[in-house]
């Protein structure tokens, strides 16, 4: 815990597109200062530092972690680098907000959690959809029984950047190509957006007991299924049938082939006394709810607006100040990693598996 009114000094580790998003959010927070950035690509890091007025630039991680007065880092590197950087930061006593997924394997994630616990540092994972005050409010309403016992869950994450260039042309842009290549650290759609979906689904409906997952990598009309150094072998779509520990059944699915949807994340949770719907592409603050007694013949949907809640960056800075932890930590992320792990096992065995 640091002095209440002292400025919190943050470094950005990884200066790509998501690094820019982190920098913009920190710059909105009072009492927070970006003091350094790091990237193996020093030219890119220098340009990033100029854009965001960051005084120190590093291409050596050990040197960055010794930066005077550094409190925390945002780890915004590709998935395969998360573990190495987080463990090094933990050993240096530096607080960590890491991009998702936690790691590329369960064992890596467990090593990260062990290192942060040993160091006693704040550790959080940027499951950014928890920034939605609608999602936060709905989670509380479900937990207190506002829709009764949860019976059925249907959640989806739909993107279309393999079918339309709304965010850029994936065939020529490394920003997207690496996400299609296992060699470049991608866990595919399952790891990239499935981790968000598993996290938020279980935030609302509780932990998963068992699951049956199917993954698919589709041909993309390119000779050899390769673009330069990028072999296009990471999964594009997944569908999971899940049984939750509370007894509910559910379908969880995601794809990059959903024409017409840029970034649609939707949750439908149905209980024995009502239902709740959240559609984050349309609204971060509103949700729809249907309530009524069990035998009510007609149940009407109503729209509600949720009160504002702190975002992940503010929660991270507050945690550094106060020592108060937030549930989107490495422990939670390791459970999400476990779901990814068992999803791969299920697909490989083509059968339902029990989460251990």
Secondary structure, 3 states (H helix, E strand, C coil): CCCCCCCEEEEEECCCHHHHHHHHHHCCCCCEEEEEEECCCHHHHHHHHHHHCCCEEECCHHHHHCCCCCCEEEECCCHHHHHHHHHHHHHCCCEEEECCCCCCCHHHHHHHHHHHHHHCCCEEECCHHHHCHHHHHHHHHHHCCCCCCEEEEEEEEEECCCCCCCCCCCCCCHHHHHHHCHHHCCCHHHHHCHHHHHHHHHHHHCCEEEEEEEEECCCCCCHHHEECCEECCCCCEEEEEEEECCCCEEEEEEECCCCCCCEEEEEEEEECCEEEEEECCCCCCEEEEEECCCCCCCCCEEEEECCCCCCHHHHHHHHHHHCCCCCCEHHHHHHHHHHHHHHHHHHHHCCCEECC
